Amino acid sequence: MIQPEEERLYLDYAATWPMRPEVWDAMGAELRDGFNPASAHAPGRRAHRCLEVARGRIADLLGGPRSSIYFTGGGTQSDNLAILGFVRANPGRSPRVFVSAIEHKACLEAADRGAVEGARAARIPVDRSGTIDLAWLRRELAADPDAPTLISVMWANNEIGTVQAMGDIVELGHEYGALVHTDAVQALGKVDCDLERTPVDLLSATAHKLGGPVGIGLLYRRPGVTLEPLSYGGGQERSMWPGTQNPVGATGFAAALALALEDREAAVARWTGLRDHLEARIRAEIPDARIHAGDAPLRMPNLVSVGIPGCDSGAVLVSLDFEGIAVSGGSACGSDSSVGSDVLDAIGITSDVPYAAVRFSFGHDTSRADVDAAADALARVAARVVAITA
């Protein structure tokens, strides 16, 4: 029996974070300025001020200059602009693009497209915890230190929760003159992403992973970094991504980011306790279960990815949905359980037998009771699906 919406338990914050009331309020206060900020009339000037106030607030929160914040239509556009913008800014120079093997498809496919356009694209291998191989990357960088080079590594993986040592990656990249881009869509608000402490050259983020509105993202571009626009005409957003002029959305982004950073340390401590409790419950209830990236040196505090041998992934997810538990199998952009996972393949989980991957992710109001309910439901569902699959 499908549970009524008011009785459902939402544990899929890594897919999207429902808009927080404070963000709704902030956006509502600016709705009157929902005009074209490029217009010269008074309503347009008000909208432009609204957009620039949001840009400045976000820049202050991230620790970078306001002129380096560019709004996009979401995380995918931002990733595409960082990678393809770099490739197209270096025509005829055979630029190199290194992406980790567990990147979001927005980065993997942008790198593949860059290869079609003359770049040399390669995937950085990872170990079984999802941590990138820095020794491999150093050898590759040293092999051609004079080539224009971009390293793109997801700060925190959206499927299994591995957090990369971005400071070490930036230090290594800059040692060889490479630019460093990070997809910080999952990390922002849960990991310390201060740009002064970790001076990445390019950073991608999106509002709806923070409790902000869907449809607005950003790209931070360090001063001096050259990118080629991916579309032309209009001139908005300094011609980086024409048409992304959304004052109300930008206001929501700024409000959501401020909320996330305001109580980040307390939230991380609480989430870490919930994560560890859920994993202990799962190990006790399902002895064969595997916690993906459970031995990673750095992990997301609010994400648990579980693998259960002998279970059909789709059956587990549908059964949990019937039980009133909203979770996913991994990336929300690749939730079809029939297509597998590049991330699981990269960390060595390949099998011809059924294998269910389930991702739980917590938000600001997730409680210990919620985690216990999820563990109970997963144990019931796994036992039922294993019996059917067998």
Disulfide bonds with the S-S distance in Angstrom:
none
